Amino acid sequence: MRIRVLALFERVVHHAVVMDPTDPFRPSIEVDAIVRDGDADGPLLLPAPTFMALVGGPELADAPLRALARQGRVVDHQGVAHVVFPMWTATD
C-alpha cells in the first residue's frame, strides 16, 4: 500500500490519500507536503483511525494493524494509536 501525505505537522500526518491500495500489510509513505523544521524530525506517525479509513474500514484494517503492531510499528502518541513510518520518500 502506498500512502501519500498531503499535510504534516510535528511528525503527525494530518491528511493523506491512498495512491496504491495493494498490500496494506506493507504500507509505505511518501510526502507531498510542505515540511518545516520539526515536522519530520523522526519517524512519521499516521493515526490508526486514518489508516483504517484509508484501508477501507475497521474490518479490512484489523489484520494489517495487528501485523504492524507485532512488528512494533504501532505506538501510542497523545493517547491515540499511530502507525509508525521510520522511513519515507519525498515526492518531486
PDB file of N, CA, C and O in Angstrom:
ATOM      1  N   MET A   1       0.848  -1.164   0.000  1.00  0.00           N
ATOM      2  CA  MET A   1       0.000   0.000   0.000  1.00  0.00           C
ATOM      3  C   MET A   1       0.898   1.232   0.000  1.00  0.00           C
ATOM      4  O   MET A   1       1.842   1.328   0.784  1.00  0.00           O
ATOM      5  N   ARG A   2       0.595   2.156  -0.876  1.00  0.00           N
ATOM      6  CA  ARG A   2       1.366   3.394  -0.969  1.00  0.00           C
ATOM      7  C   ARG A   2       0.453   4.553  -0.578  1.00  0.00           C
ATOM      8  O   ARG A   2      -0.591   4.783  -1.188  1.00  0.00           O
ATOM      9  N   ILE A   3       0.876   5.271   0.454  1.00  0.00           N
ATOM     10  CA  ILE A   3       0.099   6.373   1.009  1.00  0.00           C
ATOM     11  C   ILE A   3       0.842   7.676   0.738  1.00  0.00           C
ATOM     12  O   ILE A   3       2.047   7.773   0.971  1.00  0.00           O
ATOM     13  N   ARG A   4       0.113   8.681   0.243  1.00  0.00           N
ATOM     14  CA  ARG A   4       0.709   9.997   0.006  1.00  0.00           C
ATOM     15  C   ARG A   4       0.209  10.972   1.070  1.00  0.00           C
ATOM     16  O   ARG A   4      -0.994  11.148   1.264  1.00  0.00           O
ATOM     17  N   VAL A   5       1.160  11.596   1.749  1.00  0.00           N
ATOM     18  CA  VAL A   5       0.862  12.575   2.791  1.00  0.00           C
ATOM     19  C   VAL A   5       0.728  13.949   2.149  1.00  0.00           C
ATOM     20  O   VAL A   5       1.606  14.394   1.410  1.00  0.00           O
ATOM     21  N   LEU A   6      -0.386  14.614   2.444  1.00  0.00           N
ATOM     22  CA  LEU A   6      -0.636  15.946   1.898  1.00  0.00           C
ATOM     23  C   LEU A   6      -0.519  17.042   2.957  1.00  0.00           C
ATOM     24  O   LEU A   6      -0.357  18.214   2.618  1.00  0.00           O
ATOM     25  N   ALA A   7      -0.600  16.671   4.227  1.00  0.00           N
ATOM     26  CA  ALA A   7      -0.438  17.625   5.322  1.00  0.00           C
ATOM     27  C   ALA A   7       0.249  16.920   6.490  1.00  0.00           C
ATOM     28  O   ALA A   7      -0.129  15.816   6.882  1.00  0.00           O
ATOM     29  N   LEU A   8       1.269  17.591   7.034  1.00  0.00           N
ATOM     30  CA  LEU A   8       2.107  17.013   8.082  1.00  0.00           C
ATOM     31  C   LEU A   8       2.471  18.125   9.059  1.00  0.00           C
ATOM     32  O   LEU A   8       2.827  19.229   8.648  1.00  0.00           O
ATOM     33  N   PHE A   9       2.380  17.827  10.350  1.00  0.00           N
ATOM     34  CA  PHE A   9       2.777  18.803  11.362  1.00  0.00           C
ATOM     35  C   PHE A   9       3.360  18.061  12.550  1.00  0.00           C
ATOM     36  O   PHE A   9       2.712  17.192  13.131  1.00  0.00           O
ATOM     37  N   GLU A  10       4.592  18.410  12.906  1.00  0.00           N
ATOM     38  CA  GLU A  10       5.295  17.803  14.034  1.00  0.00           C
ATOM     39  C   GLU A  10       5.218  16.283  14.013  1.00  0.00           C
ATOM     40  O   GLU A  10       4.862  15.646  15.004  1.00  0.00           O
ATOM     41  N   ARG A  11       5.558  15.722  12.863  1.00  0.00           N
ATOM     42  CA  ARG A  11       5.668  14.282  12.619  1.00  0.00           C
ATOM     43  C   ARG A  11       4.333  13.572  12.452  1.00  0.00           C
ATOM     44  O   ARG A  11       4.321  12.405  12.061  1.00  0.00           O
ATOM     45  N   VAL A  12       3.216  14.218  12.729  1.00  0.00           N
ATOM     46  CA  VAL A  12       1.914  13.573  12.635  1.00  0.00           C
ATOM     47  C   VAL A  12       1.274  13.904  11.289  1.00  0.00           C
ATOM     48  O   VAL A  12       1.198  15.066  10.890  1.00  0.00           O
ATOM     49  N   VAL A  13       0.819  12.870  10.605  1.00  0.00           N
ATOM     50  CA  VAL A  13       0.131  13.027   9.330  1.00  0.00           C
ATOM     51  C   VAL A  13      -1.283  13.523   9.607  1.00  0.00           C
ATOM     52  O   VAL A  13      -2.022  12.915  10.382  1.00  0.00           O
ATOM     53  N   HIS A  14      -1.655  14.632   8.968  1.00  0.00           N
ATOM     54  CA  HIS A  14      -2.987  15.205   9.168  1.00  0.00           C
ATOM     55  C   HIS A  14      -3.905  14.996   7.977  1.00  0.00           C
ATOM     56  O   HIS A  14      -5.125  15.085   8.115  1.00  0.00           O
ATOM     57  N   HIS A  15      -3.343  14.722   6.821  1.00  0.00           N
ATOM     58  CA  HIS A  15      -4.171  14.445   5.651  1.00  0.00           C
ATOM     59  C   HIS A  15      -3.366  13.559   4.706  1.00  0.00           C
ATOM     60  O   HIS A  15      -2.207  13.846   4.405  1.00  0.00           O
ATOM     61  N   ALA A  16      -3.995  12.475   4.239  1.00  0.00           N
ATOM     62  CA  ALA A  16      -3.313  11.539   3.346  1.00  0.00           C
ATOM     63  C   ALA A  16      -4.327  10.872   2.425  1.00  0.00           C
ATOM     64  O   ALA A  16      -5.518  10.805   2.726  1.00  0.00           O
ATOM     65  N   VAL A  17      -3.826  10.384   1.305  1.00  0.00           N
ATOM     66  CA  VAL A  17      -4.654   9.656   0.350  1.00  0.00           C
ATOM     67  C   VAL A  17      -3.913   8.389  -0.067  1.00  0.00           C
ATOM     68  O   VAL A  17      -2.688   8.308   0.026  1.00  0.00           O
ATOM     69  N   VAL A  18      -4.673   7.413  -0.524  1.00  0.00           N
ATOM     70  CA  VAL A  18      -4.089   6.159  -0.996  1.00  0.00           C
ATOM     71  C   VAL A  18      -3.754   6.299  -2.477  1.00  0.00           C
ATOM     72  O   VAL A  18      -4.606   6.669  -3.284  1.00  0.00           O
ATOM     73  N   MET A  19      -2.526   6.004  -2.818  1.00  0.00           N
ATOM     74  CA  MET A  19      -2.098   6.033  -4.220  1.00  0.00           C
ATOM     75  C   MET A  19      -2.150   4.633  -4.823  1.00  0.00           C
ATOM     76  O   MET A  19      -2.423   4.473  -6.013  1.00  0.00           O
ATOM     77  N   ASP A  20      -1.886   3.616  -3.995  1.00  0.00           N
ATOM     78  CA  ASP A  20      -1.936   2.217  -4.431  1.00  0.00           C
ATOM     79  C   ASP A  20      -2.397   1.385  -3.237  1.00  0.00           C
ATOM     80  O   ASP A  20      -1.667   1.277  -2.251  1.00  0.00           O
ATOM     81  N   PRO A  21      -3.588   0.798  -3.302  1.00  0.00           N
ATOM     82  CA  PRO A  21      -4.126   0.061  -2.153  1.00  0.00           C
ATOM     83  C   PRO A  21      -3.556  -1.352  -1.979  1.00  0.00           C
ATOM     84  O   PRO A  21      -3.910  -2.044  -1.025  1.00  0.00           O
ATOM     85  N   THR A  22      -2.697  -1.776  -2.872  1.00  0.00           N
ATOM     86  CA  THR A  22      -2.157  -3.132  -2.839  1.00  0.00           C
ATOM     87  C   THR A  22      -1.347  -3.371  -1.566  1.00  0.00           C
ATOM     88  O   THR A  22      -0.485  -2.567  -1.211  1.00  0.00           O
ATOM     89  N   ASP A  23      -1.623  -4.461  -0.894  1.00  0.00           N
ATOM     90  CA  ASP A  23      -0.886  -4.963   0.268  1.00  0.00           C
ATOM     91  C   ASP A  23      -0.838  -4.000   1.453  1.00  0.00           C
ATOM     92  O   ASP A  23       0.209  -3.407   1.714  1.00  0.00           O
ATOM     93  N   PRO A  24      -1.947  -3.831   2.176  1.00  0.00           N
ATOM     94  CA  PRO A  24      -1.946  -2.973   3.361  1.00  0.00           C
ATOM     95  C   PRO A  24      -1.100  -3.518   4.513  1.00  0.00           C
ATOM     96  O   PRO A  24      -0.908  -2.836   5.520  1.00  0.00           O
ATOM     97  N   PHE A  25      -0.596  -4.740   4.367  1.00  0.00           N
ATOM     98  CA  PHE A  25       0.301  -5.288   5.386  1.00  0.00           C
ATOM     99  C   PHE A  25       1.700  -4.688   5.282  1.00  0.00           C
ATOM    100  O   PHE A  25       2.503  -4.808   6.207  1.00  0.00           O
ATOM    101  N   ARG A  26       1.993  -4.034   4.138  1.00  0.00           N
ATOM    102  CA  ARG A  26       3.308  -3.418   3.920  1.00  0.00           C
ATOM    103  C   ARG A  26       3.137  -1.981   3.425  1.00  0.00           C
ATOM    104  O   ARG A  26       3.501  -1.664   2.292  1.00  0.00           O
ATOM    105  N   PRO A  27       2.581  -1.112   4.276  1.00  0.00           N
ATOM    106  CA  PRO A  27       2.354   0.261   3.832  1.00  0.00           C
ATOM    107  C   PRO A  27       3.658   1.051   3.726  1.00  0.00           C
ATOM    108  O   PRO A  27       4.572   0.888   4.535  1.00  0.00           O
ATOM    109  N   SER A  28       3.720   1.900   2.720  1.00  0.00           N
ATOM    110  CA  SER A  28       4.825   2.848   2.600  1.00  0.00           C
ATOM    111  C   SER A  28       4.223   4.235   2.488  1.00  0.00           C
ATOM    112  O   SER A  28       3.047   4.394   2.161  1.00  0.00           O
ATOM    113  N   ILE A  29       5.033   5.221   2.761  1.00  0.00           N
ATOM    114  CA  ILE A  29       4.519   6.578   2.812  1.00  0.00           C
ATOM    115  C   ILE A  29       5.424   7.503   2.009  1.00  0.00           C
ATOM    116  O   ILE A  29       6.649   7.399   2.059  1.00  0.00           O
ATOM    117  N   GLU A  30       4.795   8.407   1.272  1.00  0.00           N
ATOM    118  CA  GLU A  30       5.534   9.428   0.540  1.00  0.00           C
ATOM    119  C   GLU A  30       4.916  10.778   0.908  1.00  0.00           C
ATOM    120  O   GLU A  30       3.707  10.890   1.111  1.00  0.00           O
ATOM    121  N   VAL A  31       5.762  11.787   0.987  1.00  0.00           N
ATOM    122  CA  VAL A  31       5.309  13.088   1.455  1.00  0.00           C
ATOM    123  C   VAL A  31       5.282  14.076   0.297  1.00  0.00           C
ATOM    124  O   VAL A  31       6.290  14.310  -0.370  1.00  0.00           O
ATOM    125  N   ASP A  32       4.105  14.647   0.075  1.00  0.00           N
ATOM    126  CA  ASP A  32       3.908  15.698  -0.920  1.00  0.00           C
ATOM    127  C   ASP A  32       3.280  16.875  -0.178  1.00  0.00           C
ATOM    128  O   ASP A  32       2.149  17.276  -0.452  1.00  0.00           O
ATOM    129  N   ALA A  33       4.046  17.416   0.767  1.00  0.00           N
ATOM    130  CA  ALA A  33       3.549  18.487   1.632  1.00  0.00           C
ATOM    131  C   ALA A  33       4.703  19.413   1.971  1.00  0.00           C
ATOM    132  O   ALA A  33       5.871  19.064   1.799  1.00  0.00           O
ATOM    133  N   ILE A  34       4.364  20.584   2.450  1.00  0.00           N
ATOM    134  CA  ILE A  34       5.389  21.493   2.963  1.00  0.00           C
ATOM    135  C   ILE A  34       5.904  20.901   4.266  1.00  0.00           C
ATOM    136  O   ILE A  34       5.129  20.582   5.168  1.00  0.00           O
ATOM    137  N   VAL A  35       7.223  20.759   4.351  1.00  0.00           N
ATOM    138  CA  VAL A  35       7.844  20.203   5.552  1.00  0.00           C
ATOM    139  C   VAL A  35       8.722  21.286   6.170  1.00  0.00           C
ATOM    140  O   VAL A  35       9.728  21.696   5.592  1.00  0.00           O
ATOM    141  N   ARG A  36       8.328  21.732   7.330  1.00  0.00           N
ATOM    142  CA  ARG A  36       9.078  22.772   8.052  1.00  0.00           C
ATOM    143  C   ARG A  36       9.920  22.128   9.142  1.00  0.00           C
ATOM    144  O   ARG A  36       9.758  20.947   9.450  1.00  0.00           O
ATOM    145  N   ASP A  37      10.823  22.915   9.725  1.00  0.00           N
ATOM    146  CA  ASP A  37      11.651  22.417  10.823  1.00  0.00           C
ATOM    147  C   ASP A  37      10.768  21.794  11.893  1.00  0.00           C
ATOM    148  O   ASP A  37       9.786  22.395  12.327  1.00  0.00           O
ATOM    149  N   GLY A  38      11.121  20.594  12.310  1.00  0.00           N
ATOM    150  CA  GLY A  38      10.386  19.883  13.343  1.00  0.00           C
ATOM    151  C   GLY A  38       9.284  18.981  12.821  1.00  0.00           C
ATOM    152  O   GLY A  38       8.800  18.114  13.549  1.00  0.00           O
ATOM    153  N   ASP A  39       8.877  19.170  11.567  1.00  0.00           N
ATOM    154  CA  ASP A  39       7.784  18.351  11.022  1.00  0.00           C
ATOM    155  C   ASP A  39       8.216  16.923  10.721  1.00  0.00           C
ATOM    156  O   ASP A  39       7.387  16.013  10.738  1.00  0.00           O
ATOM    157  N   ALA A  40       9.488  16.715  10.449  1.00  0.00           N
ATOM    158  CA  ALA A  40       9.943  15.377  10.077  1.00  0.00           C
ATOM    159  C   ALA A  40      11.180  14.971  10.874  1.00  0.00           C
ATOM    160  O   ALA A  40      12.027  14.226  10.380  1.00  0.00           O
ATOM    161  N   ASP A  41      11.279  15.459  12.098  1.00  0.00           N
ATOM    162  CA  ASP A  41      12.402  15.100  12.961  1.00  0.00           C
ATOM    163  C   ASP A  41      12.097  13.783  13.661  1.00  0.00           C
ATOM    164  O   ASP A  41      11.709  13.767  14.829  1.00  0.00           O
ATOM    165  N   GLY A  42      12.270  12.698  12.954  1.00  0.00           N
ATOM    166  CA  GLY A  42      11.975  11.377  13.494  1.00  0.00           C
ATOM    167  C   GLY A  42      10.946  10.683  12.637  1.00  0.00           C
ATOM    168  O   GLY A  42      10.535  11.209  11.602  1.00  0.00           O
ATOM    169  N   PRO A  43      10.524   9.499  13.060  1.00  0.00           N
ATOM    170  CA  PRO A  43       9.543   8.744  12.286  1.00  0.00           C
ATOM    171  C   PRO A  43       8.228   9.516  12.145  1.00  0.00           C
ATOM    172  O   PRO A  43       7.822  10.249  13.046  1.00  0.00           O
ATOM    173  N   LEU A  44       7.582   9.336  11.006  1.00  0.00           N
ATOM    174  CA  LEU A  44       6.271   9.942  10.798  1.00  0.00           C
ATOM    175  C   LEU A  44       5.202   9.053  11.415  1.00  0.00           C
ATOM    176  O   LEU A  44       5.349   7.831  11.464  1.00  0.00           O
ATOM    177  N   LEU A  45       4.135   9.670  11.882  1.00  0.00           N
ATOM    178  CA  LEU A  45       3.070   8.961  12.585  1.00  0.00           C
ATOM    179  C   LEU A  45       1.743   9.164  11.865  1.00  0.00           C
ATOM    180  O   LEU A  45       1.300  10.293  11.658  1.00  0.00           O
ATOM    181  N   LEU A  46       1.127   8.070  11.494  1.00  0.00           N
ATOM    182  CA  LEU A  46      -0.184   8.092  10.854  1.00  0.00           C
ATOM    183  C   LEU A  46      -1.198   7.566  11.863  1.00  0.00           C
ATOM    184  O   LEU A  46      -1.101   6.411  12.277  1.00  0.00           O
ATOM    185  N   PRO A  47      -2.170   8.386  12.271  1.00  0.00           N
ATOM    186  CA  PRO A  47      -3.155   7.896  13.243  1.00  0.00           C
ATOM    187  C   PRO A  47      -3.833   6.610  12.763  1.00  0.00           C
ATOM    188  O   PRO A  47      -4.208   6.491  11.597  1.00  0.00           O
ATOM    189  N   ALA A  48      -3.981   5.662  13.671  1.00  0.00           N
ATOM    190  CA  ALA A  48      -4.599   4.380  13.320  1.00  0.00           C
ATOM    191  C   ALA A  48      -6.004   4.561  12.744  1.00  0.00           C
ATOM    192  O   ALA A  48      -6.353   3.849  11.802  1.00  0.00           O
ATOM    193  N   PRO A  49      -6.833   5.483  13.265  1.00  0.00           N
ATOM    194  CA  PRO A  49      -8.148   5.669  12.645  1.00  0.00           C
ATOM    195  C   PRO A  49      -8.049   6.127  11.182  1.00  0.00           C
ATOM    196  O   PRO A  49      -8.878   5.752  10.353  1.00  0.00           O
ATOM    197  N   THR A  50      -7.043   6.928  10.877  1.00  0.00           N
ATOM    198  CA  THR A  50      -6.835   7.349   9.486  1.00  0.00           C
ATOM    199  C   THR A  50      -6.411   6.160   8.638  1.00  0.00           C
ATOM    200  O   THR A  50      -6.883   5.994   7.513  1.00  0.00           O
ATOM    201  N   PHE A  51      -5.516   5.328   9.180  1.00  0.00           N
ATOM    202  CA  PHE A  51      -5.096   4.116   8.467  1.00  0.00           C
ATOM    203  C   PHE A  51      -6.310   3.238   8.182  1.00  0.00           C
ATOM    204  O   PHE A  51      -6.449   2.708   7.080  1.00  0.00           O
ATOM    205  N   MET A  52      -7.184   3.084   9.166  1.00  0.00           N
ATOM    206  CA  MET A  52      -8.393   2.272   8.982  1.00  0.00           C
ATOM    207  C   MET A  52      -9.242   2.818   7.836  1.00  0.00           C
ATOM    208  O   MET A  52      -9.721   2.054   6.997  1.00  0.00           O
ATOM    209  N   ALA A  53      -9.425   4.115   7.800  1.00  0.00           N
ATOM    210  CA  ALA A  53     -10.220   4.722   6.724  1.00  0.00           C
ATOM    211  C   ALA A  53      -9.555   4.536   5.369  1.00  0.00           C
ATOM    212  O   ALA A  53     -10.231   4.267   4.376  1.00  0.00           O
ATOM    213  N   LEU A  54      -8.232   4.678   5.321  1.00  0.00           N
ATOM    214  CA  LEU A  54      -7.510   4.527   4.049  1.00  0.00           C
ATOM    215  C   LEU A  54      -7.581   3.096   3.530  1.00  0.00           C
ATOM    216  O   LEU A  54      -7.639   2.873   2.320  1.00  0.00           O
ATOM    217  N   VAL A  55      -7.577   2.132   4.439  1.00  0.00           N
ATOM    218  CA  VAL A  55      -7.637   0.719   4.040  1.00  0.00           C
ATOM    219  C   VAL A  55      -9.036   0.331   3.574  1.00  0.00           C
ATOM    220  O   VAL A  55      -9.191  -0.540   2.718  1.00  0.00           O
ATOM    221  N   GLY A  56     -10.062   0.983   4.145  1.00  0.00           N
ATOM    222  CA  GLY A  56     -11.421   0.661   3.728  1.00  0.00           C
ATOM    223  C   GLY A  56     -12.353   0.335   4.873  1.00  0.00           C
ATOM    224  O   GLY A  56     -13.448  -0.184   4.655  1.00  0.00           O
ATOM    225  N   GLY A  57     -11.936   0.631   6.085  1.00  0.00           N
ATOM    226  CA  GLY A  57     -12.786   0.403   7.242  1.00  0.00           C
ATOM    227  C   GLY A  57     -12.128  -0.485   8.273  1.00  0.00           C
ATOM    228  O   GLY A  57     -11.120  -1.132   7.990  1.00  0.00           O
ATOM    229  N   PRO A  58     -12.701  -0.522   9.486  1.00  0.00           N
ATOM    230  CA  PRO A  58     -12.111  -1.291  10.579  1.00  0.00           C
ATOM    231  C   PRO A  58     -11.953  -2.783  10.286  1.00  0.00           C
ATOM    232  O   PRO A  58     -10.957  -3.392  10.678  1.00  0.00           O
ATOM    233  N   GLU A  59     -12.920  -3.362   9.608  1.00  0.00           N
ATOM    234  CA  GLU A  59     -12.851  -4.804   9.334  1.00  0.00           C
ATOM    235  C   GLU A  59     -11.659  -5.139   8.443  1.00  0.00           C
ATOM    236  O   GLU A  59     -10.956  -6.119   8.691  1.00  0.00           O
ATOM    237  N   LEU A  60     -11.429  -4.340   7.417  1.00  0.00           N
ATOM    238  CA  LEU A  60     -10.313  -4.587   6.499  1.00  0.00           C
ATOM    239  C   LEU A  60      -8.972  -4.206   7.117  1.00  0.00           C
ATOM    240  O   LEU A  60      -7.937  -4.753   6.738  1.00  0.00           O
ATOM    241  N   ALA A  61      -8.986  -3.275   8.063  1.00  0.00           N
ATOM    242  CA  ALA A  61      -7.737  -2.799   8.662  1.00  0.00           C
ATOM    243  C   ALA A  61      -7.296  -3.632   9.862  1.00  0.00           C
ATOM    244  O   ALA A  61      -6.143  -3.531  10.283  1.00  0.00           O
ATOM    245  N   ASP A  62      -8.177  -4.442  10.418  1.00  0.00           N
ATOM    246  CA  ASP A  62      -7.855  -5.176  11.643  1.00  0.00           C
ATOM    247  C   ASP A  62      -6.615  -6.050  11.495  1.00  0.00           C
ATOM    248  O   ASP A  62      -5.686  -5.931  12.294  1.00  0.00           O
ATOM    249  N   ALA A  63      -6.579  -6.912  10.507  1.00  0.00           N
ATOM    250  CA  ALA A  63      -5.442  -7.833  10.344  1.00  0.00           C
ATOM    251  C   ALA A  63      -4.144  -7.079  10.036  1.00  0.00           C
ATOM    252  O   ALA A  63      -3.121  -7.391  10.647  1.00  0.00           O
ATOM    253  N   PRO A  64      -4.134  -6.099   9.116  1.00  0.00           N
ATOM    254  CA  PRO A  64      -2.890  -5.357   8.891  1.00  0.00           C
ATOM    255  C   PRO A  64      -2.412  -4.606  10.133  1.00  0.00           C
ATOM    256  O   PRO A  64      -1.214  -4.580  10.415  1.00  0.00           O
ATOM    257  N   LEU A  65      -3.341  -3.994  10.882  1.00  0.00           N
ATOM    258  CA  LEU A  65      -2.925  -3.277  12.094  1.00  0.00           C
ATOM    259  C   LEU A  65      -2.334  -4.218  13.133  1.00  0.00           C
ATOM    260  O   LEU A  65      -1.356  -3.881  13.802  1.00  0.00           O
ATOM    261  N   ARG A  66      -2.930  -5.399  13.265  1.00  0.00           N
ATOM    262  CA  ARG A  66      -2.380  -6.379  14.217  1.00  0.00           C
ATOM    263  C   ARG A  66      -0.976  -6.828  13.789  1.00  0.00           C
ATOM    264  O   ARG A  66      -0.085  -6.973  14.625  1.00  0.00           O
ATOM    265  N   ALA A  67      -0.789  -7.042  12.498  1.00  0.00           N
ATOM    266  CA  ALA A  67       0.529  -7.433  11.993  1.00  0.00           C
ATOM    267  C   ALA A  67       1.550  -6.317  12.207  1.00  0.00           C
ATOM    268  O   ALA A  67       2.685  -6.579  12.604  1.00  0.00           O
ATOM    269  N   LEU A  68       1.150  -5.085  11.947  1.00  0.00           N
ATOM    270  CA  LEU A  68       2.052  -3.950  12.162  1.00  0.00           C
ATOM    271  C   LEU A  68       2.381  -3.799  13.647  1.00  0.00           C
ATOM    272  O   LEU A  68       3.515  -3.472  13.998  1.00  0.00           O
ATOM    273  N   ALA A  69       1.412  -4.032  14.512  1.00  0.00           N
ATOM    274  CA  ALA A  69       1.659  -3.958  15.961  1.00  0.00           C
ATOM    275  C   ALA A  69       2.678  -5.009  16.383  1.00  0.00           C
ATOM    276  O   ALA A  69       3.561  -4.725  17.192  1.00  0.00           O
ATOM    277  N   ARG A  70       2.564  -6.220  15.844  1.00  0.00           N
ATOM    278  CA  ARG A  70       3.535  -7.281  16.170  1.00  0.00           C
ATOM    279  C   ARG A  70       4.945  -6.901  15.725  1.00  0.00           C
ATOM    280  O   ARG A  70       5.926  -7.346  16.321  1.00  0.00           O
ATOM    281  N   GLN A  71       5.046  -6.086  14.687  1.00  0.00           N
ATOM    282  CA  GLN A  71       6.352  -5.631  14.185  1.00  0.00           C
ATOM    283  C   GLN A  71       6.865  -4.400  14.938  1.00  0.00           C
ATOM    284  O   GLN A  71       7.949  -3.898  14.640  1.00  0.00           O
ATOM    285  N   GLY A  72       6.098  -3.921  15.899  1.00  0.00           N
ATOM    286  CA  GLY A  72       6.495  -2.739  16.654  1.00  0.00           C
ATOM    287  C   GLY A  72       6.229  -1.438  15.922  1.00  0.00           C
ATOM    288  O   GLY A  72       6.822  -0.407  16.242  1.00  0.00           O
ATOM    289  N   ARG A  73       5.334  -1.481  14.935  1.00  0.00           N
ATOM    290  CA  ARG A  73       5.065  -0.290  14.119  1.00  0.00           C
ATOM    291  C   ARG A  73       3.786   0.428  14.509  1.00  0.00           C
ATOM    292  O   ARG A  73       3.316   1.294  13.772  1.00  0.00           O
ATOM    293  N   VAL A  74       3.214   0.082  15.659  1.00  0.00           N
ATOM    294  CA  VAL A  74       2.064   0.817  16.183  1.00  0.00           C
ATOM    295  C   VAL A  74       2.453   1.311  17.576  1.00  0.00           C
ATOM    296  O   VAL A  74       2.824   0.527  18.449  1.00  0.00           O
ATOM    297  N   VAL A  75       2.358   2.636  17.762  1.00  0.00           N
ATOM    298  CA  VAL A  75       2.742   3.249  19.031  1.00  0.00           C
ATOM    299  C   VAL A  75       1.620   4.160  19.513  1.00  0.00           C
ATOM    300  O   VAL A  75       0.754   4.568  18.739  1.00  0.00           O
ATOM    301  N   ASP A  76       1.651   4.468  20.801  1.00  0.00           N
ATOM    302  CA  ASP A  76       0.716   5.423  21.367  1.00  0.00           C
ATOM    303  C   ASP A  76       1.359   6.804  21.304  1.00  0.00           C
ATOM    304  O   ASP A  76       2.505   6.986  21.714  1.00  0.00           O
ATOM    305  N   HIS A  77       0.612   7.770  20.786  1.00  0.00           N
ATOM    306  CA  HIS A  77       1.064   9.156  20.750  1.00  0.00           C
ATOM    307  C   HIS A  77      -0.111  10.028  21.161  1.00  0.00           C
ATOM    308  O   HIS A  77      -1.119  10.097  20.458  1.00  0.00           O
ATOM    309  N   GLN A  78       0.023  10.686  22.292  1.00  0.00           N
ATOM    310  CA  GLN A  78      -1.022  11.550  22.848  1.00  0.00           C
ATOM    311  C   GLN A  78      -2.350  10.802  23.015  1.00  0.00           C
ATOM    312  O   GLN A  78      -3.424  11.344  22.756  1.00  0.00           O
ATOM    313  N   GLY A  79      -2.247   9.550  23.452  1.00  0.00           N
ATOM    314  CA  GLY A  79      -3.434   8.760  23.752  1.00  0.00           C
ATOM    315  C   GLY A  79      -4.116   8.112  22.562  1.00  0.00           C
ATOM    316  O   GLY A  79      -5.198   7.543  22.703  1.00  0.00           O
ATOM    317  N   VAL A  80      -3.497   8.190  21.392  1.00  0.00           N
ATOM    318  CA  VAL A  80      -4.073   7.609  20.175  1.00  0.00           C
ATOM    319  C   VAL A  80      -3.035   6.680  19.538  1.00  0.00           C
ATOM    320  O   VAL A  80      -1.853   7.018  19.472  1.00  0.00           O
ATOM    321  N   ALA A  81      -3.478   5.520  19.074  1.00  0.00           N
ATOM    322  CA  ALA A  81      -2.580   4.601  18.379  1.00  0.00           C
ATOM    323  C   ALA A  81      -2.217   5.200  17.018  1.00  0.00           C
ATOM    324  O   ALA A  81      -3.071   5.736  16.311  1.00  0.00           O
ATOM    325  N   HIS A  82      -0.936   5.097  16.670  1.00  0.00           N
ATOM    326  CA  HIS A  82      -0.429   5.593  15.392  1.00  0.00           C
ATOM    327  C   HIS A  82       0.441   4.521  14.744  1.00  0.00           C
ATOM    328  O   HIS A  82       1.160   3.793  15.429  1.00  0.00           O
ATOM    329  N   VAL A  83       0.368   4.434  13.422  1.00  0.00           N
ATOM    330  CA  VAL A  83       1.277   3.580  12.665  1.00  0.00           C
ATOM    331  C   VAL A  83       2.549   4.387  12.434  1.00  0.00           C
ATOM    332  O   VAL A  83       2.495   5.533  11.989  1.00  0.00           O
ATOM    333  N   VAL A  84       3.692   3.781  12.739  1.00  0.00           N
ATOM    334  CA  VAL A  84       4.986   4.450  12.635  1.00  0.00           C
ATOM    335  C   VAL A  84       5.610   4.169  11.271  1.00  0.00           C
ATOM    336  O   VAL A  84       5.619   3.034  10.793  1.00  0.00           O
ATOM    337  N   PHE A  85       6.131   5.233  10.657  1.00  0.00           N
ATOM    338  CA  PHE A  85       6.870   5.126   9.396  1.00  0.00           C
ATOM    339  C   PHE A  85       8.259   5.697   9.623  1.00  0.00           C
ATOM    340  O   PHE A  85       8.458   6.905   9.489  1.00  0.00           O
ATOM    341  N   PRO A  86       9.247   4.830   9.973  1.00  0.00           N
ATOM    342  CA  PRO A  86      10.589   5.324  10.241  1.00  0.00           C
ATOM    343  C   PRO A  86      11.284   5.865   8.990  1.00  0.00           C
ATOM    344  O   PRO A  86      12.202   6.680   9.082  1.00  0.00           O
ATOM    345  N   MET A  87      10.841   5.407   7.836  1.00  0.00           N
ATOM    346  CA  MET A  87      11.427   5.869   6.568  1.00  0.00           C
ATOM    347  C   MET A  87      10.287   6.328   5.672  1.00  0.00           C
ATOM    348  O   MET A  87       9.195   5.762   5.694  1.00  0.00           O
ATOM    349  N   TRP A  88      10.558   7.365   4.880  1.00  0.00           N
ATOM    350  CA  TRP A  88       9.566   7.882   3.953  1.00  0.00           C
ATOM    351  C   TRP A  88      10.277   8.492   2.764  1.00  0.00           C
ATOM    352  O   TRP A  88      11.489   8.708   2.787  1.00  0.00           O
ATOM    353  N   THR A  89       9.507   8.768   1.728  1.00  0.00           N
ATOM    354  CA  THR A  89      10.040   9.336   0.499  1.00  0.00           C
ATOM    355  C   THR A  89       9.384  10.676   0.238  1.00  0.00           C
ATOM    356  O   THR A  89       8.181  10.833   0.447  1.00  0.00           O
ATOM    357  N   ALA A  90      10.166  11.640  -0.217  1.00  0.00           N
ATOM    358  CA  ALA A  90       9.607  12.927  -0.629  1.00  0.00           C
ATOM    359  C   ALA A  90       9.258  12.829  -2.124  1.00  0.00           C
ATOM    360  O   ALA A  90      10.013  12.255  -2.908  1.00  0.00           O
ATOM    361  N   THR A  91       8.127  13.387  -2.498  1.00  0.00           N
ATOM    362  CA  THR A  91       7.734  13.407  -3.916  1.00  0.00           C
ATOM    363  C   THR A  91       8.376  14.615  -4.585  1.00  0.00           C
ATOM    364  O   THR A  91       8.803  15.560  -3.922  1.00  0.00           O
ATOM    365  N   ASP A  92       8.435  14.564  -5.903  1.00  0.00           N
ATOM    366  CA  ASP A  92       9.001  15.687  -6.655  1.00  0.00           C
ATOM    367  C   ASP A  92       7.996  16.783  -6.855  1.00  0.00           C
ATOM    368  O   ASP A  92       8.309  17.803  -7.469  1.00  0.00           O
TER     369      ASP A  92
END
